[in-house]
Amino acid sequence: MKFYDKGFITKFKDYTKVQVFSAGTSVLSLKIYDNQICKDTFSCQSLKSFNNEFLDKSYDDGFIKELFDKEDKEIIHRDKKNKILIKIKKD
Protein backbone atom coordinates (compact mmCIF):
# COMPACT_ATOMS: atom_id res chain seq x y z
CA MET A 1 0.00 0.00 0.00
CA LYS A 2 1.30 3.46 -0.88
CA PHE A 3 -0.56 6.64 0.02
CA TYR A 4 0.77 10.20 0.02
CA ASP A 5 -2.43 12.10 0.60
CA LYS A 6 -4.46 13.66 3.40
CA GLY A 7 -6.52 11.70 5.82
CA PHE A 8 -8.15 11.49 9.20
CA ILE A 9 -7.43 9.47 12.31
CA THR A 10 -10.47 9.30 14.56
CA LYS A 11 -10.37 7.55 17.92
CA PHE A 12 -13.50 5.94 19.31
CA LYS A 13 -13.98 3.97 22.51
CA ASP A 14 -13.66 0.56 20.82
CA TYR A 15 -11.60 1.29 17.69
CA THR A 16 -9.47 3.75 15.73
CA LYS A 17 -10.67 4.78 12.27
CA VAL A 18 -8.12 5.72 9.60
CA GLN A 19 -9.30 7.34 6.37
CA VAL A 20 -7.09 8.47 3.48
CA PHE A 21 -8.36 10.75 0.71
CA SER A 22 -6.97 11.62 -2.70
CA ALA A 23 -8.55 14.50 -4.61
CA GLY A 24 -11.54 14.33 -2.26
CA THR A 25 -12.15 10.64 -2.85
CA SER A 26 -11.68 8.01 -0.15
CA VAL A 27 -8.90 5.62 -1.17
CA LEU A 28 -8.55 3.80 2.14
CA SER A 29 -10.75 3.35 5.19
CA LEU A 30 -9.76 1.12 8.09
CA LYS A 31 -11.31 0.41 11.46
CA ILE A 32 -8.61 -0.87 13.80
CA TYR A 33 -9.84 -2.80 16.85
CA ASP A 34 -7.77 -4.45 19.58
CA ASN A 35 -7.98 -7.85 17.86
CA GLN A 36 -8.86 -7.18 14.20
CA ILE A 37 -8.74 -4.64 11.40
CA CYS A 38 -11.65 -4.02 9.02
CA LYS A 39 -11.38 -2.47 5.57
CA ASP A 40 -14.09 -0.37 3.96
CA THR A 41 -15.09 -3.41 1.92
CA PHE A 42 -16.51 -4.85 5.18
CA SER A 43 -13.85 -7.54 5.21
CA CYS A 44 -12.06 -8.00 8.52
CA GLN A 45 -8.92 -9.87 9.38
CA SER A 46 -6.84 -10.47 12.46
CA LEU A 47 -4.05 -8.01 13.22
CA LYS A 48 -1.57 -10.85 12.75
CA SER A 49 -2.98 -11.60 9.29
CA PHE A 50 -2.84 -7.89 8.38
CA ASN A 51 0.81 -7.73 9.45
CA ASN A 52 1.65 -10.83 7.39
CA GLU A 53 -0.05 -9.38 4.30
CA PHE A 54 1.02 -5.73 4.44
CA LEU A 55 3.99 -5.48 6.83
CA ASP A 56 5.94 -8.50 8.04
CA LYS A 57 5.17 -11.47 10.27
CA SER A 58 7.79 -10.24 12.75
CA TYR A 59 5.59 -7.28 13.79
CA ASP A 60 3.64 -7.50 17.06
CA ASP A 61 -0.11 -7.98 16.59
CA GLY A 62 -0.92 -4.59 18.13
CA PHE A 63 1.71 -2.65 16.17
CA ILE A 64 -0.56 -0.83 13.69
CA LYS A 65 -3.12 0.15 16.35
CA GLU A 66 -0.42 1.44 18.67
CA LEU A 67 1.13 3.41 15.80
CA PHE A 68 -2.10 5.22 14.92
CA ASP A 69 -3.03 5.72 18.59
CA LYS A 70 0.16 7.67 19.34
CA GLU A 71 -0.39 11.32 20.23
CA ASP A 72 2.85 12.58 18.61
CA LYS A 73 2.57 15.30 15.94
CA GLU A 74 4.89 13.40 13.60
CA ILE A 75 5.36 9.66 13.57
CA ILE A 76 7.97 7.97 11.42
CA HIS A 77 8.43 4.21 11.35
CA ARG A 78 11.28 3.09 9.12
CA ASP A 79 12.02 -0.59 8.68
CA LYS A 80 14.88 -0.90 6.19
CA LYS A 81 15.03 -4.69 6.44
CA ASN A 82 11.44 -5.10 5.20
CA LYS A 83 11.42 -1.88 3.10
CA ILE A 84 8.56 -0.33 5.08
CA LEU A 85 8.14 3.40 5.68
CA ILE A 86 5.15 4.78 7.53
CA LYS A 87 5.00 8.56 7.99
CA ILE A 88 2.15 10.28 9.80
CA LYS A 89 2.03 14.07 10.19
CA LYS A 90 -0.78 15.49 12.28
CA ASP A 91 -2.03 19.06 11.89
Gaussian input, Z-matrix of N, CA and C with variables (Angstrom, degrees):
# hf/3-21g

backbone

0 1
 N
 C     1     B1
 C     2     B2     1     A1
 N     3     B3     2     A2     1     D1
 C     4     B4     3     A3     2     D2
 C     5     B5     4     A4     3     D3
 N     6     B6     5     A5     4     D4
 C     7     B7     6     A6     5     D5
 C     8     B8     7     A7     6     D6
 N     9     B9     8     A8     7     D7
 C    10    B10     9     A9     8     D8
 C    11    B11    10    A10     9     D9
 N    12    B12    11    A11    10    D10
 C    13    B13    12    A12    11    D11
 C    14    B14    13    A13    12    D12
 N    15    B15    14    A14    13    D13
 C    16    B16    15    A15    14    D14
 C    17    B17    16    A16    15    D15
 N    18    B18    17    A17    16    D16
 C    19    B19    18    A18    17    D17
 C    20    B20    19    A19    18    D18
 N    21    B21    20    A20    19    D19
 C    22    B22    21    A21    20    D20
 C    23    B23    22    A22    21    D21
 N    24    B24    23    A23    22    D22
 C    25    B25    24    A24    23    D23
 C    26    B26    25    A25    24    D24
 N    27    B27    26    A26    25    D25
 C    28    B28    27    A27    26    D26
 C    29    B29    28    A28    27    D27
 N    30    B30    29    A29    28    D28
 C    31    B31    30    A30    29    D29
 C    32    B32    31    A31    30    D30
 N    33    B33    32    A32    31    D31
 C    34    B34    33    A33    32    D32
 C    35    B35    34    A34    33    D33
 N    36    B36    35    A35    34    D34
 C    37    B37    36    A36    35    D35
 C    38    B38    37    A37    36    D36
 N    39    B39    38    A38    37    D37
 C    40    B40    39    A39    38    D38
 C    41    B41    40    A40    39    D39
 N    42    B42    41    A41    40    D40
 C    43    B43    42    A42    41    D41
 C    44    B44    43    A43    42    D42
 N    45    B45    44    A44    43    D43
 C    46    B46    45    A45    44    D44
 C    47    B47    46    A46    45    D45
 N    48    B48    47    A47    46    D46
 C    49    B49    48    A48    47    D47
 C    50    B50    49    A49    48    D48
 N    51    B51    50    A50    49    D49
 C    52    B52    51    A51    50    D50
 C    53    B53    52    A52    51    D51
 N    54    B54    53    A53    52    D52
 C    55    B55    54    A54    53    D53
 C    56    B56    55    A55    54    D54
 N    57    B57    56    A56    55    D55
 C    58    B58    57    A57    56    D56
 C    59    B59    58    A58    57    D57
 N    60    B60    59    A59    58    D58
 C    61    B61    60    A60    59    D59
 C    62    B62    61    A61    60    D60
 N    63    B63    62    A62    61    D61
 C    64    B64    63    A63    62    D62
 C    65    B65    64    A64    63    D63
 N    66    B66    65    A65    64    D64
 C    67    B67    66    A66    65    D65
 C    68    B68    67    A67    66    D66
 N    69    B69    68    A68    67    D67
 C    70    B70    69    A69    68    D68
 C    71    B71    70    A70    69    D69
 N    72    B72    71    A71    70    D70
 C    73    B73    72    A72    71    D71
 C    74    B74    73    A73    72    D72
 N    75    B75    74    A74    73    D73
 C    76    B76    75    A75    74    D74
 C    77    B77    76    A76    75    D75
 N    78    B78    77    A77    76    D76
 C    79    B79    78    A78    77    D77
 C    80    B80    79    A79    78    D78
 N    81    B81    80    A80    79    D79
 C    82    B82    81    A81    80    D80
 C    83    B83    82    A82    81    D81
 N    84    B84    83    A83    82    D82
 C    85    B85    84    A84    83    D83
 C    86    B86    85    A85    84    D84
 N    87    B87    86    A86    85    D85
 C    88    B88    87    A87    86    D86
 C    89    B89    88    A88    87    D87
 N    90    B90    89    A89    88    D88
 C    91    B91    90    A90    89    D89
 C    92    B92    91    A91    90    D90
 N    93    B93    92    A92    91    D91
 C    94    B94    93    A93    92    D92
 C    95    B95    94    A94    93    D93
 N    96    B96    95    A95    94    D94
 C    97    B97    96    A96    95    D95
 C    98    B98    97    A97    96    D96
 N    99    B99    98    A98    97    D97
 C   100   B100    99    A99    98    D98
 C   101   B101   100   A100    99    D99
 N   102   B102   101   A101   100   D100
 C   103   B103   102   A102   101   D101
 C   104   B104   103   A103   102   D102
 N   105   B105   104   A104   103   D103
 C   106   B106   105   A105   104   D104
 C   107   B107   106   A106   105   D105
 N   108   B108   107   A107   106   D106
 C   109   B109   108   A108   107   D107
 C   110   B110   109   A109   108   D108
 N   111   B111   110   A110   109   D109
 C   112   B112   111   A111   110   D110
 C   113   B113   112   A112   111   D111
 N   114   B114   113   A113   112   D112
 C   115   B115   114   A114   113   D113
 C   116   B116   115   A115   114   D114
 N   117   B117   116   A116   115   D115
 C   118   B118   117   A117   116   D116
 C   119   B119   118   A118   117   D117
 N   120   B120   119   A119   118   D118
 C   121   B121   120   A120   119   D119
 C   122   B122   121   A121   120   D120
 N   123   B123   122   A122   121   D121
 C   124   B124   123   A123   122   D122
 C   125   B125   124   A124   123   D123
 N   126   B126   125   A125   124   D124
 C   127   B127   126   A126   125   D125
 C   128   B128   127   A127   126   D126
 N   129   B129   128   A128   127   D127
 C   130   B130   129   A129   128   D128
 C   131   B131   130   A130   129   D129
 N   132   B132   131   A131   130   D130
 C   133   B133   132   A132   131   D131
 C   134   B134   133   A133   132   D132
 N   135   B135   134   A134   133   D133
 C   136   B136   135   A135   134   D134
 C   137   B137   136   A136   135   D135
 N   138   B138   137   A137   136   D136
 C   139   B139   138   A138   137   D137
 C   140   B140   139   A139   138   D138
 N   141   B141   140   A140   139   D139
 C   142   B142   141   A141   140   D140
 C   143   B143   142   A142   141   D141
 N   144   B144   143   A143   142   D142
 C   145   B145   144   A144   143   D143
 C   146   B146   145   A145   144   D144
 N   147   B147   146   A146   145   D145
 C   148   B148   147   A147   146   D146
 C   149   B149   148   A148   147   D147
 N   150   B150   149   A149   148   D148
 C   151   B151   150   A150   149   D149
 C   152   B152   151   A151   150   D150
 N   153   B153   152   A152   151   D151
 C   154   B154   153   A153   152   D152
 C   155   B155   154   A154   153   D153
 N   156   B156   155   A155   154   D154
 C   157   B157   156   A156   155   D155
 C   158   B158   157   A157   156   D156
 N   159   B159   158   A158   157   D157
 C   160   B160   159   A159   158   D158
 C   161   B161   160   A160   159   D159
 N   162   B162   161   A161   160   D160
 C   163   B163   162   A162   161   D161
 C   164   B164   163   A163   162   D162
 N   165   B165   164   A164   163   D163
 C   166   B166   165   A165   164   D164
 C   167   B167   166   A166   165   D165
 N   168   B168   167   A167   166   D166
 C   169   B169   168   A168   167   D167
 C   170   B170   169   A169   168   D168
 N   171   B171   170   A170   169   D169
 C   172   B172   171   A171   170   D170
 C   173   B173   172   A172   171   D171
 N   174   B174   173   A173   172   D172
 C   175   B175   174   A174   173   D173
 C   176   B176   175   A175   174   D174
 N   177   B177   176   A176   175   D175
 C   178   B178   177   A177   176   D176
 C   179   B179   178   A178   177   D177
 N   180   B180   179   A179   178   D178
 C   181   B181   180   A180   179   D179
 C   182   B182   181   A181   180   D180
 N   183   B183   182   A182   181   D181
 C   184   B184   183   A183   182   D182
 C   185   B185   184   A184   183   D183
 N   186   B186   185   A185   184   D184
 C   187   B187   186   A186   185   D185
 C   188   B188   187   A187   186   D186
 N   189   B189   188   A188   187   D187
 C   190   B190   189   A189   188   D188
 C   191   B191   190   A190   189   D189
 N   192   B192   191   A191   190   D190
 C   193   B193   192   A192   191   D191
 C   194   B194   193   A193   192   D192
 N   195   B195   194   A194   193   D193
 C   196   B196   195   A195   194   D194
 C   197   B197   196   A196   195   D195
 N   198   B198   197   A197   196   D196
 C   199   B199   198   A198   197   D197
 C   200   B200   199   A199   198   D198
 N   201   B201   200   A200   199   D199
 C   202   B202   201   A201   200   D200
 C   203   B203   202   A202   201   D201
 N   204   B204   203   A203   202   D202
 C   205   B205   204   A204   203   D203
 C   206   B206   205   A205   204   D204
 N   207   B207   206   A206   205   D205
 C   208   B208   207   A207   206   D206
 C   209   B209   208   A208   207   D207
 N   210   B210   209   A209   208   D208
 C   211   B211   210   A210   209   D209
 C   212   B212   211   A211   210   D210
 N   213   B213   212   A212   211   D211
 C   214   B214   213   A213   212   D212
 C   215   B215   214   A214   213   D213
 N   216   B216   215   A215   214   D214
 C   217   B217   216   A216   215   D215
 C   218   B218   217   A217   216   D216
 N   219   B219   218   A218   217   D217
 C   220   B220   219   A219   218   D218
 C   221   B221   220   A220   219   D219
 N   222   B222   221   A221   220   D220
 C   223   B223   222   A222   221   D221
 C   224   B224   223   A223   222   D222
 N   225   B225   224   A224   223   D223
 C   226   B226   225   A225   224   D224
 C   227   B227   226   A226   225   D225
 N   228   B228   227   A227   226   D226
 C   229   B229   228   A228   227   D227
 C   230   B230   229   A229   228   D228
 N   231   B231   230   A230   229   D229
 C   232   B232   231   A231   230   D230
 C   233   B233   232   A232   231   D231
 N   234   B234   233   A233   232   D232
 C   235   B235   234   A234   233   D233
 C   236   B236   235   A235   234   D234
 N   237   B237   236   A236   235   D235
 C   238   B238   237   A237   236   D236
 C   239   B239   238   A238   237   D237
 N   240   B240   239   A239   238   D238
 C   241   B241   240   A240   239   D239
 C   242   B242   241   A241   240   D240
 N   243   B243   242   A242   241   D241
 C   244   B244   243   A243   242   D242
 C   245   B245   244   A244   243   D243
 N   246   B246   245   A245   244   D244
 C   247   B247   246   A246   245   D245
 C   248   B248   247   A247   246   D246
 N   249   B249   248   A248   247   D247
 C   250   B250   249   A249   248   D248
 C   251   B251   250   A250   249   D249
 N   252   B252   251   A251   250   D250
 C   253   B253   252   A252   251   D251
 C   254   B254   253   A253   252   D252
 N   255   B255   254   A254   253   D253
 C   256   B256   255   A255   254   D254
 C   257   B257   256   A256   255   D255
 N   258   B258   257   A257   256   D256
 C   259   B259   258   A258   257   D257
 C   260   B260   259   A259   258   D258
 N   261   B261   260   A260   259   D259
 C   262   B262   261   A261   260   D260
 C   263   B263   262   A262   261   D261
 N   264   B264   263   A263   262   D262
 C   265   B265   264   A264   263   D263
 C   266   B266   265   A265   264   D264
 N   267   B267   266   A266   265   D265
 C   268   B268   267   A267   266   D266
 C   269   B269   268   A268   267   D267
 N   270   B270   269   A269   268   D268
 C   271   B271   270   A270   269   D269
 C   272   B272   271   A271   270   D270

   B1=1.4516
   B2=1.5189
   B3=1.3336
   B4=1.4515
   B5=1.5098
   B6=1.3310
   B7=1.4556
   B8=1.5152
   B9=1.3289
   B10=1.4558
   B11=1.5182
   B12=1.2885
   B13=1.4428
   B14=1.5268
   B15=1.3083
   B16=1.4684
   B17=1.5239
   B18=1.3100
   B19=1.4504
   B20=1.5118
   B21=1.2956
   B22=1.4531
   B23=1.5176
   B24=1.3210
   B25=1.4583
   B26=1.5251
   B27=1.3233
   B28=1.4589
   B29=1.5216
   B30=1.3324
   B31=1.4675
   B32=1.5169
   B33=1.3228
   B34=1.4511
   B35=1.5254
   B36=1.3059
   B37=1.4629
   B38=1.5349
   B39=1.3393
   B40=1.4587
   B41=1.5256
   B42=1.3472
   B43=1.4581
   B44=1.5287
   B45=1.3283
   B46=1.4588
   B47=1.5218
   B48=1.3307
   B49=1.4630
   B50=1.5288
   B51=1.3209
   B52=1.4598
   B53=1.5222
   B54=1.3318
   B55=1.4620
   B56=1.5221
   B57=1.3277
   B58=1.4613
   B59=1.5219
   B60=1.3400
   B61=1.4638
   B62=1.5177
   B63=1.3196
   B64=1.4592
   B65=1.5142
   B66=1.3199
   B67=1.4667
   B68=1.5270
   B69=1.3260
   B70=1.4573
   B71=1.5137
   B72=1.3179
   B73=1.4583
   B74=1.5230
   B75=1.3092
   B76=1.4576
   B77=1.5252
   B78=1.3447
   B79=1.4643
   B80=1.5295
   B81=1.3377
   B82=1.4550
   B83=1.5181
   B84=1.3193
   B85=1.4550
   B86=1.5259
   B87=1.3235
   B88=1.4568
   B89=1.5179
   B90=1.3099
   B91=1.4575
   B92=1.5197
   B93=1.3309
   B94=1.4578
   B95=1.5297
   B96=1.3172
   B97=1.4627
   B98=1.5326
   B99=1.3165
   B100=1.4670
   B101=1.5266
   B102=1.3368
   B103=1.4672
   B104=1.5198
   B105=1.3484
   B106=1.4679
   B107=1.5220
   B108=1.3189
   B109=1.4592
   B110=1.5263
   B111=1.3371
   B112=1.4583
   B113=1.5272
   B114=1.3223
   B115=1.4556
   B116=1.5210
   B117=1.3180
   B118=1.4641
   B119=1.5174
   B120=1.3082
   B121=1.4612
   B122=1.5334
   B123=1.3297
   B124=1.4652
   B125=1.5183
   B126=1.3231
   B127=1.4598
   B128=1.5237
   B129=1.3116
   B130=1.4593
   B131=1.5214
   B132=1.3203
   B133=1.4522
   B134=1.5267
   B135=1.3010
   B136=1.4573
   B137=1.5205
   B138=1.3231
   B139=1.4648
   B140=1.5253
   B141=1.3157
   B142=1.4703
   B143=1.5292
   B144=1.3189
   B145=1.4575
   B146=1.5320
   B147=1.3359
   B148=1.4638
   B149=1.5243
   B150=1.3342
   B151=1.4645
   B152=1.5294
   B153=1.3311
   B154=1.4655
   B155=1.5250
   B156=1.3319
   B157=1.4650
   B158=1.5294
   B159=1.3375
   B160=1.4575
   B161=1.5241
   B162=1.3254
   B163=1.4629
   B164=1.5242
   B165=1.3187
   B166=1.4596
   B167=1.5291
   B168=1.3074
   B169=1.4674
   B170=1.5255
   B171=1.3219
   B172=1.4610
   B173=1.5370
   B174=1.3288
   B175=1.4617
   B176=1.5238
   B177=1.3372
   B178=1.4649
   B179=1.5241
   B180=1.3258
   B181=1.4651
   B182=1.5275
   B183=1.3097
   B184=1.4641
   B185=1.5214
   B186=1.3209
   B187=1.4647
   B188=1.5268
   B189=1.3325
   B190=1.4692
   B191=1.5304
   B192=1.3203
   B193=1.4686
   B194=1.5247
   B195=1.3136
   B196=1.4651
   B197=1.5252
   B198=1.3253
   B199=1.4606
   B200=1.5263
   B201=1.3206
   B202=1.4605
   B203=1.5248
   B204=1.3241
   B205=1.4658
   B206=1.5260
   B207=1.3242
   B208=1.4658
   B209=1.5227
   B210=1.3291
   B211=1.4604
   B212=1.5353
   B213=1.3171
   B214=1.4644
   B215=1.5211
   B216=1.3401
   B217=1.4624
   B218=1.5193
   B219=1.3251
   B220=1.4650
   B221=1.5143
   B222=1.3031
   B223=1.4602
   B224=1.5240
   B225=1.3175
   B226=1.4685
   B227=1.5205
   B228=1.3124
   B229=1.4709
   B230=1.5203
   B231=1.3053
   B232=1.4703
   B233=1.5215
   B234=1.3128
   B235=1.4576
   B236=1.5267
   B237=1.3165
   B238=1.4732
   B239=1.5271
   B240=1.3151
   B241=1.4692
   B242=1.5282
   B243=1.3401
   B244=1.4637
   B245=1.5329
   B246=1.3358
   B247=1.4744
   B248=1.5352
   B249=1.3345
   B250=1.4595
   B251=1.5249
   B252=1.3320
   B253=1.4526
   B254=1.5252
   B255=1.3101
   B256=1.4671
   B257=1.5208
   B258=1.3426
   B259=1.4462
   B260=1.5198
   B261=1.3218
   B262=1.4641
   B263=1.5241
   B264=1.3156
   B265=1.4611
   B266=1.5187
   B267=1.3310
   B268=1.4641
   B269=1.5157
   B270=1.3358
   B271=1.4712
   B272=1.4883
   A1=108.40
   A2=117.03
   A3=121.71
   A4=108.20
   A5=115.90
   A6=121.28
   A7=108.37
   A8=117.02
   A9=122.01
   A10=110.18
   A11=118.07
   A12=121.82
   A13=110.81
   A14=115.07
   A15=121.65
   A16=110.38
   A17=114.27
   A18=118.00
   A19=111.69
   A20=114.70
   A21=122.04
   A22=109.85
   A23=115.58
   A24=122.32
   A25=105.32
   A26=115.74
   A27=120.67
   A28=108.43
   A29=115.16
   A30=119.47
   A31=109.87
   A32=115.20
   A33=123.01
   A34=108.10
   A35=116.52
   A36=120.69
   A37=112.06
   A38=116.89
   A39=120.99
   A40=115.31
   A41=117.75
   A42=119.55
   A43=111.22
   A44=115.09
   A45=122.84
   A46=107.11
   A47=116.74
   A48=120.92
   A49=108.69
   A50=115.93
   A51=122.58
   A52=107.77
   A53=115.71
   A54=121.34
   A55=108.60
   A56=116.78
   A57=122.32
   A58=107.47
   A59=115.00
   A60=121.41
   A61=110.47
   A62=115.56
   A63=122.95
   A64=107.30
   A65=116.30
   A66=121.97
   A67=111.24
   A68=116.59
   A69=121.89
   A70=115.64
   A71=117.31
   A72=121.73
   A73=110.21
   A74=117.09
   A75=121.39
   A76=110.08
   A77=115.90
   A78=120.08
   A79=111.76
   A80=115.91
   A81=119.88
   A82=108.81
   A83=115.99
   A84=121.40
   A85=107.70
   A86=115.35
   A87=121.21
   A88=110.14
   A89=116.51
   A90=122.28
   A91=105.55
   A92=115.85
   A93=121.00
   A94=109.05
   A95=115.84
   A96=122.90
   A97=108.60
   A98=116.81
   A99=120.61
   A100=112.55
   A101=117.26
   A102=119.67
   A103=114.83
   A104=117.81
   A105=119.98
   A106=110.47
   A107=114.87
   A108=121.55
   A109=107.16
   A110=116.08
   A111=121.04
   A112=109.31
   A113=115.39
   A114=121.40
   A115=108.74
   A116=116.11
   A117=120.73
   A118=113.14
   A119=117.44
   A120=121.32
   A121=111.00
   A122=116.19
   A123=124.08
   A124=113.42
   A125=117.27
   A126=118.57
   A127=108.66
   A128=115.83
   A129=121.32
   A130=108.89
   A131=114.73
   A132=119.80
   A133=107.72
   A134=114.94
   A135=119.37
   A136=109.11
   A137=116.29
   A138=120.09
   A139=110.63
   A140=116.24
   A141=120.66
   A142=110.67
   A143=117.18
   A144=122.18
   A145=111.11
   A146=117.07
   A147=121.44
   A148=110.08
   A149=116.47
   A150=120.36
   A151=111.06
   A152=116.58
   A153=120.28
   A154=111.72
   A155=116.67
   A156=121.04
   A157=113.34
   A158=117.50
   A159=120.14
   A160=115.14
   A161=117.99
   A162=120.88
   A163=108.77
   A164=116.24
   A165=121.62
   A166=108.07
   A167=116.37
   A168=119.72
   A169=112.89
   A170=117.70
   A171=121.07
   A172=112.95
   A173=117.91
   A174=120.84
   A175=111.37
   A176=116.03
   A177=121.11
   A178=109.60
   A179=116.36
   A180=120.91
   A181=112.28
   A182=118.06
   A183=121.59
   A184=115.01
   A185=117.85
   A186=121.70
   A187=113.55
   A188=117.59
   A189=120.55
   A190=110.97
   A191=117.90
   A192=120.71
   A193=110.34
   A194=116.51
   A195=120.44
   A196=111.39
   A197=117.11
   A198=121.62
   A199=110.86
   A200=117.39
   A201=120.80
   A202=113.07
   A203=118.06
   A204=121.03
   A205=113.11
   A206=117.49
   A207=120.13
   A208=110.27
   A209=115.56
   A210=121.50
   A211=112.45
   A212=118.39
   A213=122.07
   A214=111.71
   A215=117.18
   A216=122.76
   A217=111.14
   A218=116.47
   A219=120.51
   A220=108.47
   A221=115.25
   A222=121.64
   A223=107.38
   A224=115.49
   A225=120.20
   A226=107.86
   A227=115.24
   A228=121.30
   A229=106.64
   A230=115.67
   A231=120.80
   A232=108.01
   A233=115.46
   A234=122.52
   A235=106.61
   A236=116.26
   A237=121.00
   A238=111.81
   A239=116.26
   A240=120.23
   A241=111.15
   A242=116.76
   A243=121.30
   A244=113.04
   A245=116.28
   A246=122.57
   A247=111.50
   A248=114.85
   A249=121.12
   A250=108.62
   A251=116.09
   A252=122.06
   A253=107.78
   A254=114.91
   A255=120.68
   A256=106.09
   A257=116.32
   A258=122.56
   A259=108.71
   A260=115.67
   A261=120.67
   A262=106.96
   A263=117.02
   A264=122.19
   A265=107.33
   A266=115.13
   A267=119.76
   A268=109.69
   A269=115.78
   A270=121.08
   A271=111.03
   D1=133.16
   D2=174.94
   D3=-133.78
   D4=123.84
   D5=177.76
   D6=-138.83
   D7=134.01
   D8=179.11
   D9=-128.65
   D10=36.20
   D11=-172.99
   D12=-120.12
   D13=-174.39
   D14=-179.53
   D15=-84.27
   D16=156.60
   D17=178.74
   D18=-162.86
   D19=-174.73
   D20=-179.15
   D21=-131.57
   D22=141.86
   D23=171.22
   D24=-119.27
   D25=115.79
   D26=-178.64
   D27=-119.13
   D28=128.24
   D29=-178.66
   D30=-102.89
   D31=126.27
   D32=175.60
   D33=-112.72
   D34=174.16
   D35=-178.52
   D36=-59.68
   D37=-43.27
   D38=-173.48
   D39=-102.92
   D40=-11.49
   D41=-177.11
   D42=-159.31
   D43=167.82
   D44=174.52
   D45=-115.24
   D46=130.19
   D47=-179.79
   D48=-104.91
   D49=130.07
   D50=177.99
   D51=-119.10
   D52=123.76
   D53=178.51
   D54=-126.44
   D55=134.63
   D56=177.51
   D57=-121.12
   D58=134.70
   D59=-178.51
   D60=-121.57
   D61=144.66
   D62=173.66
   D63=-131.24
   D64=120.82
   D65=-178.32
   D66=52.72
   D67=39.39
   D68=177.14
   D69=79.40
   D70=1.84
   D71=-179.70
   D72=-110.04
   D73=133.29
   D74=178.80
   D75=-67.60
   D76=123.28
   D77=178.24
   D78=-109.41
   D79=-14.02
   D80=178.05
   D81=-156.51
   D82=135.10
   D83=174.85
   D84=-142.62
   D85=120.47
   D86=-178.91
   D87=-126.34
   D88=142.55
   D89=168.62
   D90=-114.07
   D91=118.09
   D92=-175.35
   D93=-107.33
   D94=112.23
   D95=178.45
   D96=-98.96
   D97=177.58
   D98=179.13
   D99=-65.89
   D100=-27.57
   D101=-174.76
   D102=-124.56
   D103=-3.30
   D104=179.35
   D105=-156.21
   D106=166.33
   D107=177.47
   D108=-130.97
   D109=133.52
   D110=-176.64
   D111=-118.13
   D112=132.79
   D113=177.99
   D114=-91.58
   D115=165.23
   D116=-178.15
   D117=-64.29
   D118=-9.89
   D119=177.12
   D120=-85.16
   D121=9.87
   D122=-179.13
   D123=69.67
   D124=8.19
   D125=176.25
   D126=-91.47
   D127=135.35
   D128=179.83
   D129=-118.27
   D130=153.79
   D131=176.00
   D132=-147.66
   D133=161.27
   D134=178.64
   D135=-67.31
   D136=157.18
   D137=177.67
   D138=-62.39
   D139=-36.38
   D140=177.65
   D141=-62.28
   D142=-45.04
   D143=178.42
   D144=-63.13
   D145=-40.53
   D146=177.55
   D147=-61.44
   D148=-45.80
   D149=178.52
   D150=-59.55
   D151=-45.32
   D152=-179.95
   D153=-60.51
   D154=-38.25
   D155=-176.37
   D156=-79.68
   D157=-40.88
   D158=-171.48
   D159=-112.57
   D160=-19.55
   D161=-179.17
   D162=-119.06
   D163=-102.82
   D164=176.59
   D165=-159.18
   D166=149.66
   D167=-176.85
   D168=-64.45
   D169=-14.85
   D170=179.97
   D171=-76.18
   D172=-13.79
   D173=-179.15
   D174=-73.91
   D175=142.22
   D176=175.38
   D177=-62.43
   D178=148.70
   D179=-178.53
   D180=-54.79
   D181=-40.62
   D182=-175.99
   D183=-86.45
   D184=6.81
   D185=-174.41
   D186=-54.23
   D187=-53.43
   D188=-172.93
   D189=-66.98
   D190=-37.30
   D191=177.68
   D192=-66.04
   D193=-45.71
   D194=178.62
   D195=-61.41
   D196=-37.71
   D197=179.85
   D198=-62.52
   D199=-49.06
   D200=-178.77
   D201=-75.69
   D202=-19.00
   D203=178.57
   D204=-84.35
   D205=-10.59
   D206=179.29
   D207=-61.35
   D208=147.16
   D209=-178.41
   D210=-93.16
   D211=-5.26
   D212=-177.80
   D213=-58.36
   D214=148.36
   D215=178.51
   D216=-69.97
   D217=-35.31
   D218=179.29
   D219=-133.71
   D220=128.68
   D221=-179.06
   D222=-123.47
   D223=126.18
   D224=177.41
   D225=-128.67
   D226=122.13
   D227=175.02
   D228=-118.02
   D229=116.07
   D230=-178.16
   D231=-120.68
   D232=120.86
   D233=179.03
   D234=-122.96
   D235=93.56
   D236=-176.16
   D237=-67.14
   D238=-35.17
   D239=-178.52
   D240=-59.17
   D241=-44.46
   D242=-177.77
   D243=-100.77
   D244=6.26
   D245=178.60
   D246=56.09
   D247=52.00
   D248=-179.27
   D249=-121.32
   D250=128.35
   D251=174.78
   D252=-130.58
   D253=122.94
   D254=176.40
   D255=-123.54
   D256=120.36
   D257=179.77
   D258=-123.82
   D259=126.47
   D260=179.38
   D261=-127.23
   D262=122.94
   D263=176.04
   D264=-118.41
   D265=123.69
   D266=-178.21
   D267=-104.30
   D268=135.26
   D269=177.26
   D270=-79.57

